[in-house]
């Protein structure tokens, strides 16, 4: 029997992107779950519902909290976390799920470092994000004796039971590294595959380096010990 997949897509004012994203994901998902931000002020939820997609609201605390709500609400045993900005290729979903299952992993992350990124270059902010993420990844690799390349990428697949066992608590984007560190700490098998990141289709990124930088560092210090 084929393992069923729930694709969780957190959204915040993504009405210009969400239709194309949902249509791209549909062939590869048994369930699409949109977790729309409580603070959203556009037609994202309305558009998603019109496409027959399940929509729930988050608690207004951030993207990490939205992902935790999505994990709890997912109906299937395999969860794929997917961004709403059009930066991920839906065709990578079956590759990621197959790699998760066929290699006996508990958790697989898409790697922009091996698959390429159109977003992590060209500006000082992107350069700083790249360097910061690389340093965090280096610490994680030496702490747990692994050779991962991209613990900050939001595109990932994980077994639902594993995600629940991690007891995640991050409310913001630092949930990405929290998931990786806790999974490694608990002895789960973590793999990665190359995935290409495209520039977001419309709008601006919700990641602010001044706002998020210290959170990533604090999360690393808190979880790595």
Secondary structure, DSSP 8 states (H G I E B T S, - for coil): ----EEEEEEESS-TTTHHHHHHHHHTT-SEEEEEE-TT--SSHHHHHHHTT-EEEE--SS-HHHHHHHHHHH--SSEEEE--SSS-S-TTHHHHHHHHHHHTT-SEEEEEHHHH-BSSSSSSHHHHHHHHHHHHHHHHHHHHHT---S-TT-S-EEEEHHHHHHT-----STTHHHHHHHHHHHTT--EEEEE--B---SSS--S--HHHHHHHHHHHHHHHH-
